[in-house]
Amino acid sequence: MKLVTITKTKLTTKPISISFNHLSEKDIDTVFLIESQSSKHPWTKNQLLESINNPVNLGYALIYKSEIIGFLLAMPSIESVDILNIVINSNYQRKGFGRALIERLIEALLKRGVSEVLLEVRVSNVSAIEFYLSLGFKEISVRKNYYTKNSNELLVKEDGIIMRLEISTFINT
């Protein structure tokens, strides 16, 4: 007869200390590096700078251990906001940092009376789609042949999925 010893351990979670700064031009090198390393289809440095410097846009840098590990750029309108870009350094993905950026955005939007968040994602970006669905985003439309598949074959296109999040739904989850 074998005796089996079962040890029960209590799961513990360490609180992660993060902060947010408004994105500024001084952050461009770090933001561009994160964008370039984390995306198969990165924005150019100029595209990032234009979005950061646009006074209408909202831009947040996520700071962890004194370094920028992610960012979010969004363009508000009267009742909605379009997420233009959200990226987390690949070393920190799937750890809740993307959700933290979305929560920071929603916190700012509640003060503005904005009711919905919109975004568009490549149909091939399955992990991003799954992330957005987990937050409560819903697919509302498809833009056929919207994105260039890659820079070598400019005529090869892929669809973009437009997704919406009702802020009231997110708050109640």
C-alpha positions as CSV (number, residue, x, y, z in Angstrom):
1,M,0.0,0.0,0.0
2,K,1.3,3.4,-1.0
3,L,0.7,6.5,1.1
4,V,0.2,9.7,-0.7
5,T,0.9,13.0,0.9
6,I,-1.2,15.9,-0.3
7,T,0.0,19.4,0.5
8,K,-2.5,22.2,0.0
9,T,-1.0,25.6,-0.8
10,K,-2.8,28.8,-0.9
11,L,-2.5,30.7,-4.1
12,T,-1.2,34.2,-3.7
13,T,-1.1,37.0,-6.1
14,K,1.3,39.9,-5.8
15,P,-0.2,43.3,-6.6
16,I,1.5,44.9,-9.6
17,S,2.3,48.5,-9.2
18,I,1.7,50.4,-12.4
19,S,1.1,54.0,-13.4
20,F,0.1,55.9,-16.4
21,N,1.5,59.0,-18.1
22,H,0.2,61.0,-20.9
23,L,2.2,60.2,-24.0
24,S,4.4,62.9,-25.3
25,E,6.9,63.4,-28.0
26,K,9.7,62.5,-25.6
27,D,8.4,59.0,-25.4
28,I,8.6,58.4,-29.2
29,D,11.7,56.2,-29.2
30,T,10.4,53.8,-26.6
31,V,6.9,53.7,-28.1
32,F,8.3,53.1,-31.6
33,L,10.5,50.3,-30.2
34,I,7.6,48.6,-28.5
35,E,5.4,49.0,-31.6
36,S,8.1,47.6,-33.9
37,Q,8.9,44.6,-31.8
38,S,5.3,43.7,-31.0
39,S,3.5,44.1,-34.4
40,K,3.8,42.3,-37.7
41,H,2.5,45.6,-39.2
42,P,4.0,48.4,-37.1
43,W,3.1,52.0,-37.4
44,T,5.9,54.3,-38.6
45,K,7.6,56.7,-36.2
46,N,5.9,59.5,-38.1
47,Q,2.4,58.0,-37.7
48,L,3.0,57.6,-34.0
49,L,4.3,61.1,-33.6
50,E,1.3,62.6,-35.5
51,S,-1.1,60.7,-33.2
52,I,0.8,61.6,-30.1
53,N,1.0,65.3,-31.0
54,N,-2.7,65.6,-32.1
55,P,-4.2,67.7,-29.3
56,V,-7.6,65.9,-29.7
57,N,-6.2,62.4,-29.2
58,L,-5.8,60.6,-25.9
59,G,-2.5,58.9,-25.4
60,Y,-1.4,56.9,-22.4
61,A,1.9,55.3,-21.5
62,L,1.7,52.3,-19.1
63,I,4.7,52.4,-16.7
64,Y,5.9,49.3,-14.9
65,K,9.1,49.2,-12.9
66,S,10.0,52.7,-14.1
67,E,9.8,51.9,-17.8
68,I,7.1,52.3,-20.5
69,I,5.9,48.8,-21.4
70,G,2.8,49.7,-23.3
71,F,0.7,52.5,-24.8
72,L,-2.7,53.3,-26.0
73,L,-3.7,56.0,-28.6
74,A,-7.4,56.9,-29.0
75,M,-9.4,59.5,-30.9
76,P,-12.5,60.8,-29.2
77,S,-15.6,62.1,-30.8
78,I,-18.8,63.4,-29.1
79,E,-20.2,60.1,-27.9
80,S,-17.6,57.5,-28.8
81,V,-13.9,57.0,-29.0
82,D,-11.8,55.1,-31.5
83,I,-8.8,53.2,-30.3
84,L,-6.2,53.8,-32.9
85,N,-3.5,51.7,-31.4
86,I,-2.8,49.7,-28.2
87,V,0.4,47.7,-27.7
88,I,2.0,46.0,-24.8
89,N,5.7,45.0,-25.0
90,S,5.7,41.3,-26.0
91,N,7.6,40.4,-22.8
92,Y,4.6,41.6,-20.7
93,Q,1.6,40.4,-22.8
94,R,-1.1,38.2,-21.2
95,K,-0.5,39.6,-17.8
96,G,-3.3,42.1,-17.5
97,F,-1.5,45.2,-18.7
98,G,-3.7,45.6,-21.8
99,R,-6.8,45.5,-19.7
100,A,-5.2,48.1,-17.4
101,L,-4.8,50.4,-20.4
102,I,-8.4,49.9,-21.4
103,E,-9.6,50.6,-17.9
104,R,-7.5,53.8,-17.8
105,L,-9.1,54.9,-21.0
106,I,-12.6,54.2,-19.8
107,E,-11.9,56.1,-16.6
108,A,-11.1,59.1,-18.7
109,L,-14.1,58.6,-21.0
110,L,-16.6,58.4,-18.1
111,K,-15.6,62.0,-17.2
112,R,-16.3,63.0,-20.7
113,G,-19.7,61.3,-20.9
114,V,-18.6,59.0,-23.7
115,S,-20.7,55.9,-24.1
116,E,-18.8,53.6,-26.4
117,V,-15.4,52.5,-27.6
118,L,-14.8,51.4,-31.1
119,L,-11.8,49.8,-32.7
120,E,-10.7,47.9,-35.8
121,V,-8.5,44.8,-35.8
122,R,-7.0,42.7,-38.6
123,V,-8.9,39.4,-39.1
124,S,-5.6,37.6,-38.8
125,N,-4.9,39.1,-35.3
126,V,-6.6,36.3,-33.5
127,S,-5.0,37.0,-30.1
128,A,-6.1,40.6,-30.2
129,I,-9.7,39.6,-31.2
130,E,-9.8,37.1,-28.3
131,F,-8.6,39.8,-25.9
132,Y,-11.2,42.3,-27.0
133,L,-14.0,39.7,-26.8
134,S,-12.9,38.9,-23.3
135,L,-13.4,42.6,-22.4
136,G,-16.9,42.6,-23.8
137,F,-16.3,44.0,-27.2
138,K,-18.7,42.8,-29.9
139,E,-18.1,42.5,-33.6
140,I,-20.3,45.0,-35.4
141,S,-19.0,45.1,-39.0
142,V,-16.3,43.9,-41.4
143,R,-14.3,46.0,-43.7
144,K,-13.5,43.8,-46.7
145,N,-10.0,43.9,-48.0
146,Y,-9.1,46.9,-45.8
147,Y,-5.6,46.1,-44.7
148,T,-2.6,45.4,-46.9
149,K,-1.5,41.9,-46.0
150,N,2.2,42.8,-46.1
151,S,4.6,45.3,-47.6
152,N,5.9,42.9,-50.2
153,E,2.5,42.2,-51.8
154,L,0.6,45.4,-51.7
155,L,-2.3,44.0,-53.7
156,V,-2.9,41.2,-51.2
157,K,-5.5,42.4,-48.7
158,E,-7.2,41.2,-45.5
159,D,-10.4,42.2,-43.8
160,G,-10.7,44.4,-40.8
161,I,-13.2,43.7,-38.0
162,I,-14.9,46.6,-36.4
163,M,-15.7,46.1,-32.8
164,R,-17.7,48.1,-30.2
165,L,-17.7,48.1,-26.4
166,E,-20.6,49.7,-24.6
167,I,-18.9,51.4,-21.6
168,S,-21.9,50.6,-19.3
169,T,-21.4,46.9,-20.1
170,F,-17.7,47.0,-19.2
171,I,-18.3,48.8,-15.9
172,N,-20.8,46.1,-14.9
173,T,-18.4,43.2,-15.4
